[in-house]
Amino acid sequence: MGTLFSKIQVDDRAIAAIDWEMTPDISFGTFESWGGRERVRNNDELIYYFYVSNWGDEPVVCLMERGVKHARIVARVHAPQRMVSDCVRAQGTSSIFEKSYAIDRALKQWLLDHVVDHFDESVVEAVVEKIKVEDRSSGLPPVAELEFDGECTVLPAEPAFFVERELSERIARWNFYDSKLNPQGSFDNILGDNGDGLTVTDLRTGLMWQRGGLDIASHRVLRRGIGALNDQGFAGFHDWRLPTIEEALSLMEPTFNGKGVHLNPCFSAEQPFILVAAQRTPGGYWFVDYKQGRAFWSSGTIPGGFGRLCRRVDG
């Protein structure tokens, strides 16, 4: 555990237990991969750390509150802009999936001087959490009212192992949208509401889909969840499974919907990236990320992801 300090005032809260060793990368391994540092003992444990967010027009220092499946910015800190920009520039280009950076030595010292040892309330801006209620209506016509005279596109349904260079070939074969590998792609679904509030069916592929999905978990925990849903007969069926990478990419829309993901609005945005039934050779797991609009892989040491299950309508 890094050096902790016991007092920083954010609005009317006195926050303790700032972890100076925590970074965005380590945070993912600790709280999302379920295989990172042995630090988290229960779902209620929270830590706080400073990092630089570079998602806006200019990078800004933020104070993050982090727990298992919980992350929110509790404050923005108005550090000198040149110092913050230098911190980002020195670390190079970040991953497309995460425009977040660890603070450097200069920023740490500035925070100690202006926020910790001598608290200056003028540089700390509390962030008020806004609770959004997701629209759960599908907006789709009932399946029974849909007409489709074309030939069903049967996508690969068996778990796969493939090397990274094969991904572009798989995407191009079906003309799936991928913001990096095929930004002009588009796969037209024919989605209908099954009337159960839980599922939709794509007549184009013959697949029934969860509109929501499973919470972030490791492969092992996720597969236990799939087994439990099948035992219960989710939506009346017992053959739910992880989609293949082709099946998952078939849902990818070229544009963002109102929920900020590349999906038809009938689907929940609470599963922004999902595990698929595919592994990378020589190692790693494939994911489909609807927030970034692309497929990617991650090493076996960071296997955590959400789940959105499917099944073939004809069984």
BELVEN-V541136 format. One record per pair of residues at least 24 apart in sequence whose ideal C-beta (glycine too) atoms are under 7 Angstrom apart, sorted by the first residue. I is the first residue (numbers start at 0). J is the second residue. D is the distance in Angstrom with one decimal. If there is no record, write none. Layout:
BEGIN
i	j	d
I	J	D
I	J	D
END
This chain:
BEGIN
i	j	d
4	115	5.1
7	114	6.0
7	115	6.4
7	118	7.0
8	118	6.0
8	120	6.7
9	62	7.0
9	73	5.6
9	74	4.7
9	123	6.2
9	125	5.0
10	125	3.9
14	47	5.6
16	46	6.0
16	47	6.2
17	47	5.0
17	48	6.5
18	46	5.0
18	47	6.9
18	48	4.9
19	107	6.6
21	46	6.4
21	48	3.7
22	50	6.7
22	101	3.8
23	50	5.3
23	97	6.1
23	99	3.9
23	101	6.7
26	65	5.6
27	301	6.7
28	301	6.0
30	65	5.9
30	66	6.8
30	67	5.6
31	215	6.1
31	303	4.5
32	300	6.8
32	301	4.0
32	302	6.3
32	303	4.5
33	217	4.4
33	303	5.4
34	300	5.6
34	301	6.9
34	302	6.9
39	67	5.8
42	66	6.9
42	67	4.8
49	102	5.1
49	110	6.0
50	99	5.5
50	100	6.4
50	101	6.2
50	102	6.3
51	83	6.0
51	86	5.7
51	87	5.9
51	99	7.0
51	100	4.3
51	102	6.2
52	99	5.8
53	87	5.6
53	93	6.9
53	98	4.3
53	100	6.5
54	98	5.2
58	83	5.0
58	84	6.0
58	87	4.8
59	83	6.7
60	102	6.9
60	106	6.6
68	214	6.6
68	215	5.9
71	128	5.9
72	126	5.1
73	125	7.0
73	126	5.9
74	123	5.4
74	124	6.2
74	125	5.4
74	126	5.9
75	124	4.6
75	126	6.3
76	110	6.9
76	114	6.3
76	122	5.9
76	123	5.7
77	122	4.6
77	124	6.7
78	106	6.3
78	109	5.7
82	106	6.2
82	109	6.4
95	291	6.2
96	288	6.8
96	291	5.8
96	295	6.8
133	258	6.8
133	267	6.3
133	268	6.5
137	192	4.6
137	199	6.3
137	210	6.8
137	265	4.1
138	264	6.0
138	265	6.2
139	190	5.4
139	191	5.8
139	192	4.2
139	199	6.2
139	265	5.3
140	191	6.0
140	192	6.7
141	191	6.2
141	192	5.4
141	194	6.0
142	191	3.3
142	192	6.6
142	193	5.8
142	200	5.1
145	189	6.2
145	191	4.6
145	202	5.9
147	189	5.3
147	202	4.2
151	203	7.0
151	204	6.8
151	205	4.9
152	203	5.7
152	204	5.4
153	205	6.9
154	204	5.7
154	243	6.8
154	245	4.4
154	246	5.2
154	249	6.1
155	243	5.2
155	245	5.1
156	243	6.0
158	276	4.0
158	277	6.5
159	243	6.4
159	244	6.9
159	277	4.7
160	278	5.1
160	280	5.2
161	277	6.9
161	280	6.2
162	280	4.9
163	279	6.4
163	296	6.8
166	294	6.0
169	244	6.7
169	245	6.2
170	248	6.6
173	245	6.2
175	248	4.1
175	249	6.6
175	251	5.9
176	251	4.8
176	252	6.8
176	253	4.5
176	261	7.0
176	292	6.7
177	292	6.9
177	293	4.8
177	294	6.2
178	291	6.5
178	292	3.8
178	293	4.9
179	293	5.1
185	253	5.3
186	249	5.2
188	249	6.8
188	250	6.9
188	263	6.9
190	263	5.9
190	265	6.4
195	234	5.4
197	234	4.7
198	234	4.9
199	265	5.4
200	312	5.9
204	249	5.7
205	311	5.7
205	312	5.2
205	313	6.3
206	246	6.3
206	309	4.9
206	311	6.2
206	312	7.0
207	309	6.4
207	310	5.2
207	312	5.4
208	307	6.7
208	309	5.1
209	307	5.3
209	308	4.9
210	265	5.9
210	266	5.6
210	267	6.1
211	267	4.5
211	269	6.8
212	267	6.7
212	270	3.9
212	273	6.8
212	305	5.7
212	306	5.2
212	307	3.9
212	308	7.0
213	305	6.3
213	306	3.5
214	305	6.6
215	303	5.5
215	304	6.3
215	305	5.2
216	303	6.5
217	302	5.4
217	303	5.7
218	274	6.7
218	302	5.1
221	274	6.2
221	306	5.1
224	306	6.9
225	308	6.4
236	310	5.9
238	310	5.0
238	314	6.7
239	308	4.2
239	310	5.3
240	308	6.3
240	309	6.8
240	310	6.6
241	274	6.2
241	275	6.0
241	276	4.4
241	306	6.5
241	308	6.6
242	275	5.7
242	276	6.6
242	309	4.7
243	275	6.1
243	276	5.2
243	277	6.3
244	275	4.6
244	277	4.5
244	285	5.3
244	287	6.5
244	294	6.2
246	309	5.9
247	273	6.1
247	275	4.8
247	287	4.0
248	287	5.8
248	294	6.3
251	289	6.6
251	292	6.6
259	290	6.8
260	289	4.3
260	290	5.4
261	289	4.9
261	292	4.3
262	289	5.1
270	305	3.8
270	306	7.0
270	307	5.2
272	304	6.0
272	305	6.3
273	304	5.9
273	305	5.0
273	306	5.9
273	307	5.0
274	304	3.9
274	306	6.0
END
